[in-house]
């Protein structure tokens, strides 16, 4: 058996990406514009193009002076992410993109079209330090935190792609889930700033409703409490994966610091403050956490802690090449759902998107590094 990876909460210090308009608040944007040799009101013009027009292309900014326009735009809206490759499946309804950052770091995002919405799964870190053994990203370790602008840029690029018909016809990006690479609450300040920018009214932000943004965590209790204090209408998702501490200590190593009871109490406080149901993420793994008694225990535990303010999102495991972990058989999955529901807790199975395109977080980046 391979030696477990250590938990890493502090990201390695690497060369920072260039400062971008999306890293700055209103006053800092004006100062940066003046420092670039333009009057302060150009900050508003740039914001309207970037957030409203979803562009960083100088040729689309005819209201800026032609002389020096390219240099000015490159200084304030530097290119942060370059597409390495993008692959689609599910009849074009799922599109996964691998991006290369300024320092060669690889990150992933997944755009998914449903009948009633278009959702982006966004990364908040390059790699992950939470060391969950069944997760491709977790086993790759943590490379660095993403900047606020690198997170926002993933959303801007996805919104532009959706608008321009990349999902089979023009559409509007409506939902953002922080369930890509990384532990969002381990990069708390930048993720919070990105969420505020994603949800700010256009043209000063991307104008996506806070109620359509989900922030996922493996259970960093102090950060959950900080997020609750923000009183934002974002949904909290907790990657629980088992109802008992003994197994969770192994599957989710951060459980050594914050046990299930403490995590669920923090989740309940968030639900009470926001009025939003908590999403419990549960990756169903064959012969590991899929036993009927665990389903009973999960339902009872969640009913006690969260009552009606909870929904279990059961995730059929997307196995990674060479992994010892595998998805549970469908009859086992169906029985698990039945037993959780029997406890009065809402439970559904997540749509299995993108399995043939390595949609488990970290797989595409790992293939690029190996390839």
HUWO-V238468 format. One record per pair of residues at least 12 apart in sequence whose C-alpha atoms are under 7 Angstrom apart, sorted by the first residue. I is the first residue (numbers start at 1). J is the second residue. Records with the same first field share a line. If there is no record, write none. Layout:
I = J / J
//
This chain:
5 = 131
6 = 131
7 = 129 / 130 / 131
8 = 129 / 130
9 = 129 / 186
11 = 142 / 143 / 144 / 145
12 = 143 / 144
14 = 144
17 = 102
18 = 78
20 = 76 / 77 / 78 / 149
21 = 76 / 77
22 = 148 / 149
23 = 148 / 149
29 = 43
30 = 43
36 = 72
47 = 203 / 204
48 = 203 / 204
51 = 202 / 203 / 204 / 205 / 206
52 = 202 / 203 / 206
54 = 156 / 160
56 = 77
58 = 70 / 73
80 = 101 / 102 / 150
81 = 99 / 100 / 101 / 102
82 = 99 / 100 / 101
83 = 98 / 99 / 100
84 = 98 / 99 / 100
85 = 97 / 98
86 = 98
87 = 357
89 = 354 / 357
90 = 354
92 = 167 / 168
93 = 112 / 113 / 167
94 = 111 / 112 / 113 / 353 / 354
95 = 110 / 111 / 112
96 = 109 / 110 / 111
97 = 109 / 110
98 = 364 / 365
105 = 126
106 = 126 / 365
107 = 123 / 126 / 365
108 = 123 / 181
109 = 121 / 122 / 123 / 180
110 = 122
111 = 158
113 = 167
117 = 174
118 = 172 / 173 / 174 / 175
119 = 173 / 174 / 175 / 176
120 = 175 / 176 / 177
121 = 176 / 177 / 178 / 179 / 180
122 = 154 / 177 / 178 / 179 / 180
123 = 151 / 178 / 179 / 180 / 181 / 182
124 = 145 / 146 / 151 / 181 / 182 / 183 / 184 / 191
125 = 144 / 145 / 146 / 181 / 182 / 183
126 = 142 / 143 / 144 / 145 / 146 / 181 / 182
127 = 140 / 141 / 142 / 143 / 181 / 182
128 = 141 / 142 / 181 / 182 / 183
129 = 141 / 142
130 = 253 / 254
131 = 253
132 = 251 / 252 / 253
133 = 251
134 = 325
136 = 320 / 361 / 362 / 363
137 = 181 / 361 / 362
145 = 187
147 = 190
148 = 190 / 191 / 193 / 194
151 = 194
152 = 194 / 198
159 = 172 / 173
174 = 208 / 212
175 = 212 / 213
176 = 212 / 213 / 214
177 = 213 / 214 / 215
178 = 214 / 215 / 216
179 = 216
180 = 361
181 = 361 / 362
183 = 217
184 = 215 / 216 / 217
185 = 217 / 220 / 223
210 = 233 / 234
211 = 233 / 234 / 235
212 = 234
213 = 234 / 235
214 = 234 / 235 / 236 / 237
215 = 235 / 236 / 237
216 = 236 / 237 / 238
217 = 237 / 238 / 239
218 = 238 / 239 / 240
219 = 238 / 263
221 = 258 / 263 / 266
224 = 266
225 = 266
228 = 270 / 273
231 = 273 / 274
233 = 274
235 = 276 / 278
236 = 278 / 279
237 = 278 / 279 / 280 / 281
238 = 279 / 280 / 281
239 = 280 / 281 / 282
240 = 280 / 281 / 282
241 = 281 / 282 / 283
242 = 289
243 = 294 / 297 / 298
245 = 259 / 260
264 = 305
265 = 305
268 = 305 / 306
271 = 309
276 = 309
277 = 309 / 310 / 311
278 = 309 / 310 / 311
279 = 310 / 311 / 312 / 313
280 = 311 / 312 / 313
281 = 312 / 313 / 314
282 = 313 / 314 / 315
283 = 314 / 315 / 316 / 317
284 = 314 / 315 / 316 / 317 / 327 / 328
285 = 317 / 325 / 326 / 327 / 328
286 = 326 / 327 / 328
290 = 336
292 = 336
295 = 336 / 339 / 340
296 = 339 / 340
298 = 340
299 = 340 / 343 / 345
300 = 343
303 = 345
310 = 346
311 = 345 / 346 / 347
312 = 346 / 347 / 348
313 = 347 / 348 / 349 / 350
314 = 348 / 349 / 350
315 = 349 / 350
316 = 328
318 = 355 / 360
//
